[in-house]
Amino acid sequence: MTAQLSLRNIASLGLQALHWALASGAGHVRQACAAGWQVRETLRRRREAAVLATFNDRMLADIGLTRGDLHDAFAEPPWRDPTAVLVARVRERRAARRRSVWPWPEPPRVPAPSIVPLTERCDVGQRASSM
């Protein structure tokens, strides 16, 4: 009877070891898939940022970037996302622009003549007489 119990214990230990090995292997596969996804995303974002390099300076200014921002973004190591640098620069500029808004005083109100003629002085709605 002791031989059977020890065989059961050995079998259960073997099953536990197999379970741990499979779970660990699955974890490594998940990590490898996640790393592969990150590499694909980084490469895709690098291609999208490269499209920005084809824009002229005026187009870049419209979206809040400069040519120097693109140079800084592509100076990052290849495994880093260059668009993170670009997004950070745009956010910094927008925040600085909001802080620098000057509360200009309103101009004094000067009465100006109306450009719309008064209806009692003109012949609105009256028929023109035939000559």
C-alpha positions in Angstrom: 0.0 0.0 0.0 2.8 2.4 0.7 4.2 1.8 -2.8 0.8 2.9 -4.3 0.7 6.0 -2.1 4.1 7.0 -3.1 3.4 6.5 -6.8 0.3 8.7 -6.4 2.4 11.4 -4.7 5.0 11.2 -7.4 2.3 11.4 -10.1 0.7 14.4 -8.5 4.1 16.1 -8.1 4.8 15.4 -11.7 1.4 16.8 -12.8 2.1 19.9 -10.7 5.5 20.3 -12.2 4.0 19.9 -15.7 1.3 22.5 -14.9 4.0 25.0 -13.6 6.1 24.4 -16.7 3.1 25.0 -19.0 2.0 28.1 -17.1 5.5 29.5 -17.2 5.8 28.7 -20.9 2.4 30.4 -21.6 3.6 33.4 -19.7 6.8 33.6 -21.8 4.7 33.3 -25.0 2.4 36.1 -23.8 5.4 38.3 -23.0 6.9 37.5 -26.4 3.6 38.4 -28.1 3.4 41.6 -26.1 6.9 42.5 -27.0 6.3 41.8 -30.7 3.2 44.0 -30.6 5.2 46.8 -29.0 7.8 46.5 -31.7 5.2 46.6 -34.4 3.5 49.6 -32.8 6.8 51.5 -32.5 7.7 50.8 -36.1 4.2 51.9 -37.3 4.5 55.1 -35.3 8.0 55.8 -36.7 6.6 55.5 -40.2 3.7 57.9 -39.3 6.2 60.4 -37.8 8.3 60.0 -41.0 5.3 61.3 -42.9 5.4 64.4 -40.8 9.0 65.0 -42.0 7.6 65.5 -45.6 5.5 68.5 -44.4 6.8 72.0 -44.9 7.4 74.3 -42.0 4.1 76.0 -42.3 2.2 72.8 -42.2 4.2 71.7 -39.1 3.4 75.0 -37.4 -0.3 74.5 -38.0 -0.1 71.4 -35.8 2.2 73.0 -33.3 5.5 71.4 -34.3 8.8 72.6 -35.6 11.5 71.0 -37.8 13.7 70.8 -34.6 11.0 68.8 -32.8 11.1 66.2 -35.6 14.9 66.1 -35.4 14.7 65.5 -31.6 12.1 62.8 -32.0 14.1 60.9 -34.5 17.2 61.3 -32.3 15.6 58.9 -29.8 16.9 55.3 -29.8 15.1 53.1 -32.4 13.2 51.1 -29.8 11.5 54.2 -28.4 8.4 55.8 -29.8 9.2 59.2 -31.5 5.6 60.3 -31.4 5.8 60.5 -27.6 8.3 63.3 -27.9 6.2 65.1 -30.5 3.1 64.9 -28.3 5.0 66.2 -25.3 6.3 69.2 -27.3 2.8 70.1 -28.5 1.4 69.9 -25.0 4.2 72.0 -23.6 3.6 74.7 -26.2 -0.2 74.7 -25.7 0.3 75.0 -21.9 2.8 77.9 -22.4 0.4 79.6 -24.8 -2.5 79.4 -22.3 -0.3 80.8 -19.5 0.9 83.7 -21.7 -2.6 85.0 -22.7 -2.6 88.6 -21.7 -5.9 90.0 -20.4 -6.2 93.0 -22.8 -8.5 95.7 -21.7 -11.5 96.2 -23.8 -11.4 99.2 -26.1 -13.5 102.1 -25.1 -17.0 102.1 -26.7 -17.2 104.9 -29.2 -20.7 105.6 -30.6 -20.7 105.1 -34.4 -23.3 106.0 -36.9 -25.5 103.2 -38.1 -24.9 101.9 -41.6 -28.5 100.8 -41.9 -30.8 103.5 -43.3 -33.8 104.4 -41.3 -37.0 103.1 -42.8 -39.0 106.4 -42.5 -36.5 108.3 -44.5 -36.3 106.0 -47.5 -38.9 104.5 -49.8 -38.6 100.9 -48.6 -41.6 98.9 -49.8 -43.0 101.7 -52.0 -43.4 101.2 -55.7 -41.3 103.2 -58.0 -43.3 105.5 -60.1 -43.3 104.8 -63.8 -42.1 107.7 -66.0 
